[in-house]
Each structure stands twice: as C-alpha cells, then as structure tokens.
Amino acid sequence: MVMGDKYEVDIDGSVKFDGYNNPQGSIEVAISGDEDNWNPTGLATCSRIVVDCTGNNDITGITAPTSPINQTIMIVNVGSGNLKLTDNDGSSTNANKIINNDNKDIQLKNGGGVTLTYVHSEARWFSLMDKK
C-alpha cells in the first residue's frame, strides 16, 4: 500500500484498492513444461499460486485479468525444479507479459516466491519483489 491509496476492507477481510481487487484463495498447479500466456484453472479468483515445478521451466506470460481489475498474485515454487519468469518475453501476448524489477528473468528455486501485480494502464504484469 502506498500513502494516499484509497482502499476498503470487506467484512470477509478481503482488501480492495481503488481500481484494484485482491482475490482470495490459493490454487495448486503442477508444471512440467514451458508456459506461454499461462492461464491455470482458478487464476481469476486467486491471490496465491503454489507451483510444483518438476523440471527447469519458463513462464513467459500470464493471462491478464478482466479490465478494470488490477490483480495481485503471489507465485511460490514448491517443486524440485527451477521456475523462471521471463522478462518481457515475445513468446506471450503483449498484454500477458511480465516486467521484472531489474529487467532480468526471475529464477524461483524450491521455496522461492514472487509477487506480481497487473496494471491495466500499462497492460502488463509487474514484479513487486523477487526472492531466492
């Protein structure tokens, strides 16, 4: 949250910012290959994706949420392989691309996580932090 952000907390504890929605819930997904325009079942209503990555696999983009929702998700790798979120990769549609903090790919080893937020005015996912 940034100073001056307008937000509300629903009775169920979910937080909504002006123009932003933070869906609740977690999904578990197994990945065994590279993913372009990734759209796992449950993406639209989750705030956390737990990925079992068994190989060294890339995610080049994630399906954008429906406008005007600017979704924030956390992705955590619990698998034995390395999961790479590639920066501004041409293998995915422009609106599904991921822009990383330092314009480099994010490598998630076992236990690593990253938080992404989608900004419709920029038509991209942006990493908020990366780790491990």
C-alpha positions as CSV (number, residue, x, y, z in Angstrom):
1,M,0.0,0.0,0.0
2,V,1.2,3.5,-0.9
3,M,0.4,6.6,1.2
4,G,-2.7,8.1,-0.3
5,D,-4.1,4.9,-1.7
6,K,-7.8,4.5,-1.3
7,Y,-8.9,1.1,-0.1
8,E,-11.7,-0.7,1.7
9,V,-11.8,-3.9,3.7
10,D,-14.8,-6.1,3.2
11,I,-16.5,-8.0,6.0
12,D,-14.7,-11.2,4.9
13,G,-11.3,-9.5,5.3
14,S,-10.5,-9.0,1.6
15,V,-8.9,-5.7,0.7
16,K,-9.9,-3.7,-2.4
17,F,-7.9,-0.7,-3.6
18,D,-9.3,1.9,-6.0
19,G,-9.3,0.0,-9.3
20,Y,-7.6,-3.0,-7.7
21,N,-9.1,-6.2,-6.4
22,N,-7.2,-8.7,-4.3
23,P,-9.0,-12.0,-4.9
24,Q,-8.7,-14.5,-2.1
25,G,-7.6,-18.1,-2.2
26,S,-4.9,-20.3,-3.3
27,I,-4.5,-22.7,-6.2
28,E,-2.0,-25.6,-6.7
29,V,-0.6,-26.2,-10.1
30,A,1.9,-28.7,-11.5
31,I,4.1,-27.6,-14.3
32,S,6.2,-29.9,-16.4
33,G,6.8,-27.7,-19.5
34,D,7.2,-24.1,-20.5
35,E,4.1,-21.9,-20.4
36,D,3.2,-19.1,-22.7
37,N,0.1,-17.0,-21.9
38,W,-0.3,-19.2,-18.7
39,N,-3.9,-19.5,-17.5
40,P,-4.1,-22.1,-14.8
41,T,-7.6,-23.0,-13.6
42,G,-8.7,-20.7,-10.8
43,L,-6.3,-17.8,-11.8
44,A,-9.0,-15.2,-12.0
45,T,-10.1,-15.7,-8.3
46,C,-6.8,-16.5,-6.6
47,S,-4.2,-14.4,-4.8
48,R,-1.6,-17.2,-4.5
49,I,-0.4,-19.9,-6.9
50,V,1.6,-22.8,-5.4
51,V,3.5,-24.4,-8.3
52,D,5.0,-27.8,-8.3
53,C,7.7,-27.4,-10.9
54,T,9.5,-30.7,-11.7
55,G,11.8,-29.5,-14.4
56,N,13.5,-26.3,-15.4
57,N,10.5,-24.5,-16.9
58,D,9.7,-21.0,-18.1
59,I,6.6,-18.9,-17.7
60,T,6.7,-16.2,-20.4
61,G,3.4,-14.5,-19.6
62,I,0.2,-14.9,-17.5
63,T,-3.3,-14.3,-18.8
64,A,-4.4,-10.7,-17.9
65,P,-7.3,-10.2,-15.6
66,T,-10.5,-8.7,-16.9
67,S,-10.5,-4.9,-17.0
68,P,-10.7,-2.9,-14.8
69,I,-9.4,-5.4,-12.2
70,N,-5.7,-5.0,-11.4
71,Q,-5.0,-8.3,-9.7
72,T,-2.1,-9.1,-7.4
73,I,-0.8,-12.7,-7.1
74,M,2.0,-14.4,-5.3
75,I,3.7,-17.4,-7.0
76,V,5.6,-19.9,-4.9
77,N,7.6,-22.8,-6.3
78,V,7.5,-25.9,-4.1
79,G,8.8,-28.3,-6.8
80,S,12.3,-29.8,-7.2
81,G,12.9,-27.9,-10.5
82,N,13.6,-24.2,-11.2
83,L,10.8,-22.0,-12.4
84,K,11.8,-19.0,-14.5
85,L,9.5,-16.0,-15.1
86,T,11.0,-14.4,-18.2
87,D,11.1,-10.6,-18.6
88,N,9.1,-9.0,-21.4
89,D,9.2,-12.3,-23.4
90,G,7.9,-12.2,-27.0
91,S,6.5,-15.7,-26.7
92,S,3.5,-14.4,-24.9
93,T,0.9,-11.8,-26.0
94,N,1.8,-8.2,-25.1
95,A,-1.0,-7.9,-22.5
96,N,0.2,-11.1,-20.7
97,K,3.9,-10.2,-20.5
98,I,5.8,-9.9,-17.2
99,I,8.0,-6.9,-16.5
100,N,10.6,-7.7,-13.7
101,N,12.2,-5.2,-11.4
102,D,15.7,-5.2,-13.0
103,N,14.6,-6.3,-16.5
104,K,16.1,-9.7,-15.9
105,D,14.4,-13.1,-15.6
106,I,13.3,-14.2,-12.2
107,Q,14.5,-17.7,-11.1
108,L,12.5,-19.4,-8.4
109,K,14.2,-22.4,-6.8
110,N,12.4,-24.6,-4.4
111,G,10.8,-22.3,-1.7
112,G,11.3,-19.2,-3.8
113,G,8.4,-16.8,-4.4
114,V,7.5,-13.6,-6.3
115,T,4.6,-11.2,-6.1
116,L,3.2,-9.8,-9.3
117,T,0.5,-7.2,-9.9
118,Y,-1.3,-6.4,-13.1
119,V,-1.7,-2.8,-14.2
120,H,-4.3,-2.3,-17.0
121,S,-3.0,1.2,-17.8
122,E,0.3,-0.4,-18.7
123,A,-1.2,-3.7,-20.0
124,R,1.5,-5.8,-18.2
125,W,2.2,-7.8,-15.0
126,F,4.9,-6.2,-12.8
127,S,7.0,-7.9,-10.2
128,L,6.9,-6.3,-6.8
129,M,9.6,-8.4,-5.2
130,D,11.7,-11.4,-6.0
131,K,13.5,-13.8,-3.8
132,K,15.7,-16.9,-3.9
